[in-house]
Amino acid sequence: MTSHGNSAEVAAIDQTIEGWARALRAKDAAGVISFGTRDYLLVSLAPPLQVEMREPKGLEAWFATWVGPIGYVLHQLTIAAGPDLAFAHSLNRMTGTKTDGAKPDLWFRQTLRLRKVDGRWKIAHQHDSVPFYMDGSFRAAVDLRP
């Protein structure tokens, strides 16, 4: 991990991000949402363009498309922390088995914006993306590896 800012704040942010990722791996929708602010905004790989993460219903539906836990690794995590606002970015790998038998192995980019709320770091904005091929096909470049 690379970090910039107060080391105690960076460690607390790292714990928040790891707790959030642990909940995601375990397919614990309420747990994932508990690491977010009341106005947690998700800009994800799947439609729609953005969604406010207030209810676990959407995550529960997505988690139901997976058999067993989800493999989720944050690679090259970088955290920049101020007194009450922080940013983190990483390259993430998601693996597992879908209910249709597919076995995704996907690398994607992630940026998180965190805010300190009542003394605790919370995720306020999550942006996940993959690049696309600019050869006219506009295909998602899901075959890239770091």
Backbone as CSV, one residue per row, in Angstrom:
resi,resn,N_x,N_y,N_z,CA_x,CA_y,CA_z,C_x,C_y,C_z
1,MET,0.843,-1.174,0.000,0.000,0.000,0.000,0.888,1.236,0.000
2,THR,0.484,2.223,-0.768,1.120,3.523,-0.774,0.181,4.476,-0.058
3,SER,0.742,5.373,0.753,-0.129,6.291,1.476,0.480,7.676,1.544
4,HIS,-0.423,8.641,1.710,-0.054,10.033,1.882,-0.959,10.592,2.967
5,GLY,-0.388,11.226,3.977,-1.188,11.803,5.047,-0.834,11.196,6.385
6,ASN,-1.594,11.559,7.390,-1.415,11.095,8.756,-1.507,9.570,8.805
7,SER,-0.479,8.913,9.352,-0.432,7.446,9.332,-1.568,6.806,10.122
8,ALA,-2.022,7.431,11.203,-3.144,6.877,11.974,-4.430,6.939,11.152
9,GLU,-4.630,8.040,10.427,-5.824,8.161,9.575,-5.757,7.164,8.425
10,VAL,-4.589,7.035,7.811,-4.425,6.083,6.714,-4.724,4.665,7.197
11,ALA,-4.247,4.306,8.382,-4.512,2.967,8.930,-6.007,2.766,9.169
12,ALA,-6.690,3.783,9.661,-8.135,3.678,9.894,-8.887,3.540,8.571
13,ILE,-8.447,4.265,7.563,-9.068,4.165,6.234,-8.832,2.789,5.654
14,ASP,-7.612,2.287,5.780,-7.296,0.938,5.306,-8.197,-0.095,5.988
15,GLN,-8.437,0.052,7.277,-9.335,-0.873,7.996,-10.756,-0.774,7.471
16,THR,-11.208,0.433,7.172,-12.550,0.607,6.597,-12.650,-0.092,5.255
17,ILE,-11.674,0.137,4.388,-11.703,-0.467,3.052,-11.625,-1.982,3.156
18,GLU,-10.765,-2.498,4.026,-10.649,-3.955,4.173,-11.933,-4.550,4.757
19,GLY,-12.555,-3.880,5.711,-13.833,-4.364,6.259,-14.915,-4.396,5.202
20,TRP,-14.954,-3.351,4.378,-15.907,-3.286,3.277,-15.664,-4.439,2.289
21,ALA,-14.400,-4.662,1.922,-14.062,-5.742,0.988,-14.370,-7.114,1.594
22,ARG,-14.140,-7.274,2.887,-14.455,-8.537,3.565,-15.965,-8.814,3.500
23,ALA,-16.771,-7.779,3.696,-18.230,-7.936,3.599,-18.631,-8.291,2.171
24,LEU,-17.983,-7.671,1.188,-18.276,-7.987,-0.208,-17.918,-9.441,-0.519
25,ARG,-16.744,-9.870,-0.086,-16.328,-11.262,-0.329,-17.320,-12.250,0.267
26,ALA,-17.870,-11.911,1.428,-18.804,-12.795,2.136,-20.235,-12.638,1.634
27,LYS,-20.441,-11.747,0.671,-21.771,-11.461,0.124,-22.727,-10.974,1.217
28,ASP,-22.234,-10.112,2.075,-22.995,-9.519,3.172,-23.413,-8.113,2.744
29,ALA,-24.588,-7.994,2.118,-25.040,-6.715,1.574,-25.187,-5.650,2.654
30,ALA,-25.789,-5.993,3.772,-25.946,-5.021,4.859,-24.581,-4.584,5.379
31,GLY,-23.642,-5.521,5.436,-22.282,-5.189,5.865,-21.607,-4.229,4.910
32,VAL,-21.751,-4.459,3.608,-21.165,-3.554,2.619,-21.722,-2.148,2.823
33,ILE,-23.034,-2.044,2.926,-23.679,-0.738,3.063,-23.294,-0.057,4.376
34,SER,-23.026,-0.835,5.409,-22.677,-0.245,6.702,-21.361,0.538,6.656
35,PHE,-20.533,0.280,5.670,-19.268,1.013,5.530,-19.433,2.287,4.716
36,GLY,-20.669,2.586,4.283,-20.923,3.771,3.473,-21.631,4.868,4.229
37,THR,-21.541,6.071,3.666,-22.274,7.210,4.194,-23.748,7.076,3.816
38,ARG,-24.577,7.935,4.376,-26.014,7.907,4.055,-26.249,8.218,2.579
39,ASP,-25.327,8.954,1.958,-25.466,9.314,0.543,-24.431,8.597,-0.333
40,TYR,-24.058,7.389,0.060,-23.081,6.543,-0.650,-23.512,6.410,-2.109
41,LEU,-22.689,6.895,-3.015,-22.988,6.855,-4.442,-22.082,5.837,-5.120
42,LEU,-22.683,4.934,-5.867,-21.952,3.885,-6.572,-22.036,4.121,-8.074
43,VAL,-20.879,4.198,-8.697,-20.757,4.241,-10.148,-20.021,2.959,-10.493
44,SER,-20.775,1.976,-10.960,-20.260,0.612,-11.053,-20.086,0.152,-12.488
45,LEU,-19.638,-1.093,-12.614,-19.458,-1.705,-13.922,-20.795,-2.002,-14.586
46,ALA,-21.802,-2.332,-13.796,-23.118,-2.688,-14.326,-24.026,-1.460,-14.372
47,PRO,-25.007,-1.453,-15.281,-25.990,-0.361,-15.291,-26.760,-0.333,-13.980
48,PRO,-27.347,0.790,-13.634,-27.411,2.055,-14.359,-26.117,2.847,-14.222
49,LEU,-26.120,4.083,-14.692,-24.911,4.890,-14.646,-24.458,5.168,-13.225
50,GLN,-25.409,5.314,-12.312,-25.072,5.507,-10.900,-26.269,5.108,-10.051
51,VAL,-25.974,4.745,-8.798,-27.035,4.348,-7.872,-26.630,4.760,-6.463
52,GLU,-27.601,5.208,-5.689,-27.337,5.501,-4.283,-27.499,4.201,-3.505
53,MET,-26.500,3.888,-2.684,-26.462,2.622,-1.946,-27.102,2.799,-0.574
54,ARG,-28.419,2.871,-0.545,-29.130,3.032,0.718,-29.720,1.721,1.210
55,GLU,-30.084,0.862,0.280,-30.761,-0.386,0.607,-29.923,-1.563,0.116
56,PRO,-29.958,-2.678,0.823,-29.173,-3.843,0.403,-29.793,-4.641,-0.749
57,LYS,-31.024,-4.314,-1.151,-31.761,-5.125,-2.125,-30.983,-5.375,-3.422
58,GLY,-30.409,-4.321,-4.018,-29.667,-4.485,-5.268,-28.435,-5.361,-5.107
59,LEU,-27.708,-5.163,-4.025,-26.530,-6.002,-3.759,-26.933,-7.448,-3.505
60,GLU,-28.000,-7.644,-2.757,-28.469,-9.007,-2.483,-28.803,-9.735,-3.778
61,ALA,-29.445,-9.043,-4.715,-29.777,-9.652,-6.007,-28.508,-10.016,-6.775
62,TRP,-27.507,-9.128,-6.751,-26.252,-9.423,-7.447,-25.510,-10.563,-6.753
63,PHE,-25.457,-10.543,-5.421,-24.794,-11.615,-4.683,-25.437,-12.969,-4.973
64,ALA,-26.731,-12.990,-5.208,-27.437,-14.248,-5.487,-27.009,-14.859,-6.814
65,THR,-26.305,-14.096,-7.659,-25.831,-14.644,-8.942,-24.480,-15.338,-8.802
66,TRP,-23.962,-15.412,-7.576,-22.674,-16.048,-7.307,-22.872,-17.287,-6.452
67,VAL,-22.075,-18.324,-6.726,-22.037,-19.529,-5.900,-20.847,-19.373,-4.952
68,GLY,-21.085,-19.444,-3.651,-19.993,-19.319,-2.686,-19.487,-17.897,-2.607
69,PRO,-18.359,-17.709,-1.912,-17.814,-16.359,-1.727,-17.272,-15.791,-3.036
70,ILE,-17.109,-14.482,-3.047,-16.551,-13.785,-4.202,-15.078,-13.522,-3.915
71,GLY,-14.223,-13.885,-4.853,-12.807,-13.526,-4.735,-12.667,-12.047,-5.058
72,TYR,-12.058,-11.292,-4.154,-11.954,-9.838,-4.347,-10.655,-9.377,-3.713
73,VAL,-9.702,-8.957,-4.552,-8.386,-8.544,-4.083,-8.119,-7.120,-4.557
74,LEU,-7.674,-6.281,-3.639,-7.270,-4.915,-3.975,-5.752,-4.924,-4.180
75,HIS,-5.322,-4.482,-5.337,-3.913,-4.495,-5.728,-3.453,-3.046,-5.900
76,GLN,-2.273,-2.736,-5.423,-1.691,-1.396,-5.543,-2.592,-0.332,-4.909
77,LEU,-3.135,-0.643,-3.733,-3.990,0.315,-3.033,-3.169,1.539,-2.633
78,THR,-3.676,2.704,-2.979,-3.065,3.974,-2.619,-4.098,4.806,-1.881
79,ILE,-3.720,5.335,-0.728,-4.626,6.133,0.096,-4.010,7.507,0.324
80,ALA,-4.802,8.552,0.098,-4.406,9.928,0.412,-5.436,10.464,1.396
81,ALA,-4.976,10.862,2.579,-5.895,11.235,3.655,-5.658,12.648,4.140
82,GLY,-6.748,13.382,4.287,-6.750,14.666,4.970,-7.450,14.474,6.306
83,PRO,-7.770,15.546,6.995,-8.392,15.411,8.316,-9.789,14.786,8.278
84,ASP,-10.590,15.058,7.221,-11.943,14.507,7.182,-12.389,14.068,5.795
85,LEU,-11.453,14.046,4.838,-11.734,13.624,3.476,-10.537,12.831,2.972
86,ALA,-10.818,11.728,2.279,-9.727,10.882,1.780,-10.120,10.280,0.438
87,PHE,-9.098,9.903,-0.312,-9.288,9.212,-1.574,-8.416,7.965,-1.570
88,ALA,-8.908,6.928,-2.222,-8.135,5.704,-2.379,-8.358,5.195,-3.796
89,HIS,-7.329,4.607,-4.367,-7.524,3.970,-5.671,-6.715,2.689,-5.711
90,SER,-7.197,1.767,-6.539,-6.549,0.460,-6.643,-6.949,-0.207,-7.945
91,LEU,-6.215,-1.256,-8.268,-6.609,-2.184,-9.325,-7.150,-3.410,-8.595
92,ASN,-8.360,-3.809,-8.916,-9.010,-4.888,-8.177,-9.248,-6.091,-9.076
93,ARG,-9.159,-7.253,-8.464,-9.414,-8.503,-9.178,-10.614,-9.189,-8.538
94,MET,-11.591,-9.538,-9.383,-12.769,-10.241,-8.914,-12.826,-11.601,-9.606
95,THR,-12.976,-12.643,-8.783,-13.068,-14.004,-9.297,-14.177,-14.736,-8.554
96,GLY,-14.555,-15.870,-9.084,-15.552,-16.697,-8.421,-16.312,-17.524,-9.435
97,THR,-17.405,-18.086,-8.982,-18.251,-18.896,-9.844,-19.662,-18.331,-9.808
98,LYS,-20.212,-18.103,-10.980,-21.571,-17.594,-11.105,-22.552,-18.770,-11.114
99,THR,-23.799,-18.477,-10.855,-24.812,-19.538,-10.807,-25.012,-20.197,-12.169
100,ASP,-24.629,-19.528,-13.245,-24.734,-20.139,-14.581,-23.492,-20.947,-14.945
101,GLY,-22.547,-21.084,-13.985,-21.326,-21.859,-14.219,-20.145,-21.042,-14.713
102,ALA,-20.370,-19.793,-15.121,-19.269,-18.946,-15.581,-18.295,-18.703,-14.429
103,LYS,-17.024,-18.542,-14.768,-15.981,-18.301,-13.779,-15.242,-17.014,-14.146
104,PRO,-15.824,-15.867,-13.793,-15.175,-14.601,-14.145,-13.823,-14.435,-13.450
105,ASP,-12.919,-13.807,-14.153,-11.617,-13.412,-13.622,-11.349,-12.038,-14.216
106,LEU,-11.747,-11.004,-13.495,-11.806,-9.664,-14.028,-10.952,-8.711,-13.208
107,TRP,-10.127,-7.937,-13.896,-9.401,-6.838,-13.265,-10.111,-5.547,-13.642
108,PHE,-10.253,-4.637,-12.685,-10.866,-3.343,-12.965,-10.255,-2.282,-12.063
109,ARG,-10.544,-1.044,-12.396,-10.021,0.102,-11.652,-11.074,0.537,-10.638
110,GLN,-10.616,0.999,-9.484,-11.553,1.492,-8.486,-10.991,2.746,-7.820
111,THR,-11.859,3.724,-7.643,-11.544,4.917,-6.869,-12.614,5.060,-5.800
112,LEU,-12.190,5.308,-4.574,-13.100,5.529,-3.455,-12.848,6.917,-2.884
113,ARG,-13.929,7.603,-2.549,-13.832,8.855,-1.794,-14.453,8.564,-0.439
114,LEU,-13.735,8.880,0.608,-14.208,8.620,1.967,-14.348,9.921,2.734
115,ARG,-15.299,9.936,3.660,-15.508,11.074,4.548,-15.519,10.568,5.978
116,LYS,-15.028,11.397,6.865,-15.096,11.068,8.282,-16.462,11.532,8.792
117,VAL,-17.223,10.580,9.343,-18.566,10.847,9.854,-18.598,10.379,11.303
118,ASP,-18.857,11.302,12.216,-18.902,10.966,13.642,-17.647,10.201,14.086
119,GLY,-16.489,10.648,13.580,-15.211,10.067,13.984,-14.825,8.789,13.275
120,ARG,-15.654,8.297,12.342,-15.348,7.052,11.615,-15.290,7.320,10.116
121,TRP,-14.346,6.669,9.447,-14.230,6.796,8.004,-15.308,5.962,7.332
122,LYS,-16.003,6.585,6.365,-17.071,5.932,5.610,-16.849,6.182,4.120
123,ILE,-17.257,5.227,3.308,-17.155,5.385,1.853,-18.341,6.226,1.388
124,ALA,-18.039,7.337,0.708,-19.082,8.234,0.216,-19.313,8.053,-1.280
125,HIS,-18.292,7.621,-1.992,-18.388,7.483,-3.443,-17.467,6.368,-3.897
126,GLN,-17.991,5.470,-4.691,-17.228,4.355,-5.251,-17.377,4.398,-6.761
127,HIS,-16.257,4.400,-7.467,-16.280,4.403,-8.925,-15.445,3.234,-9.423
128,ASP,-16.096,2.294,-10.094,-15.436,1.134,-10.698,-15.501,1.295,-12.208
129,SER,-14.428,0.912,-12.909,-14.447,1.015,-14.364,-13.452,0.053,-14.993
130,VAL,-13.699,-0.220,-16.257,-12.733,-0.918,-17.100,-12.503,-0.033,-18.318
131,PRO,-11.293,-0.054,-18.869,-11.077,0.691,-20.111,-11.819,0.000,-21.260
132,PHE,-11.956,0.695,-22.373,-12.546,0.065,-23.553,-11.610,0.239,-24.731
133,TYR,-11.725,-0.686,-25.681,-10.896,-0.618,-26.876,-11.399,0.497,-27.777
134,MET,-10.496,1.366,-28.169,-10.853,2.529,-28.983,-10.577,2.252,-30.463
135,ASP,-10.838,1.001,-30.850,-10.638,0.579,-32.232,-11.934,0.606,-33.034
136,GLY,-12.955,1.224,-32.478,-14.255,1.266,-33.136,-15.219,0.213,-32.616
137,SER,-14.687,-0.806,-31.928,-15.569,-1.860,-31.402,-16.219,-1.445,-30.084
138,PHE,-15.567,-0.564,-29.349,-16.020,-0.093,-28.035,-16.207,-1.233,-27.037
139,ARG,-15.520,-2.356,-27.280,-15.575,-3.492,-26.363,-14.851,-3.157,-25.072
140,ALA,-15.413,-3.612,-23.957,-14.738,-3.464,-22.667,-13.445,-4.286,-22.716
141,ALA,-12.371,-3.723,-22.220,-11.070,-4.387,-22.229,-10.919,-5.194,-20.941
142,VAL,-11.686,-6.274,-20.839,-11.691,-7.085,-19.612,-10.599,-8.146,-19.620
143,ASP,-9.762,-8.162,-20.645,-8.680,-9.133,-20.723,-7.336,-8.555,-20.235
144,LEU,-7.334,-7.336,-19.749,-6.099,-6.694,-19.288,-5.703,-7.193,-17.905
145,ARG,-4.416,-7.262,-17.654,-3.875,-7.669,-16.351,-2.783,-6.690,-15.965
146,PRO,-2.629,-6.387,-14.670,-1.555,-5.468,-14.272,-0.178,-6.099,-14.470
